[in-house]
Amino acid sequence: MEHREETIRMILPEAGNGPFVEGALNGLNFRIPTGVLVEVPLRIYRVLEESRREDAASEQWRNGFTAAGGQKLS
């Protein structure tokens, strides 16, 4: 019996990534087009979503640092 991995549909934004997002996760290589609806394994989706959340948190931190005149935030 073949094991079918759970998948999810998503659209990766084109935000400077180029036409594809490429990577590997536990030996599974992937190349996902941006800006179009695609179906990806759930484990890949979770990694991509975590990465987007971390990027957003980093941007908020950078904006706060810049707004404070580049001073150390407490």
C-alpha positions in Angstrom: 0.0 0.0 0.0 1.3 3.4 -1.0 1.5 6.1 1.7 0.1 9.4 0.4 1.4 12.5 2.3 -1.1 15.2 3.3 -1.0 18.3 1.1 -2.2 21.8 1.2 -2.8 24.5 -1.4 -1.0 27.8 -1.1 0.3 30.8 -3.1 3.8 31.9 -2.3 4.2 35.7 -2.7 6.7 36.9 -5.3 8.3 39.3 -2.8 11.8 39.4 -4.2 12.1 35.6 -4.2 12.1 35.3 -8.0 10.0 32.9 -9.9 10.6 30.0 -7.5 11.4 29.2 -3.9 13.9 26.3 -3.7 15.1 24.3 -0.8 15.3 20.9 0.9 13.7 19.4 4.0 14.8 16.0 5.4 16.1 14.9 2.0 13.0 16.2 0.1 14.1 18.7 -2.5 11.5 21.3 -3.6 11.2 24.0 -6.2 7.9 25.9 -5.8 6.7 28.6 -8.2 5.7 31.9 -6.7 2.6 33.8 -7.4 0.4 30.8 -8.4 -1.7 28.4 -6.6 0.2 25.2 -5.9 -0.3 22.0 -3.8 2.6 21.2 -1.4 3.2 18.6 1.2 2.0 19.8 4.6 5.5 19.5 6.1 6.9 21.9 3.5 4.0 24.3 4.0 4.7 24.4 7.8 8.4 25.2 7.2 7.6 28.0 4.7 5.0 29.5 7.0 7.4 29.5 10.0 10.0 31.2 7.8 7.5 33.9 6.8 6.6 34.5 10.5 10.3 34.8 11.4 10.8 37.2 8.6 7.9 39.4 9.8 9.2 39.4 13.4 12.7 40.3 12.2 11.3 43.2 10.1 9.4 44.5 13.1 12.6 44.4 15.2 14.6 46.2 12.5 12.0 48.9 12.2 12.0 49.4 16.0 15.8 49.6 16.0 15.8 52.1 13.2 13.0 54.2 14.9 15.1 54.3 18.0 18.0 55.9 16.1 19.9 52.6 16.0 20.1 52.5 19.8 20.0 49.3 21.7 16.4 48.4 22.6 15.6 47.4 26.1 
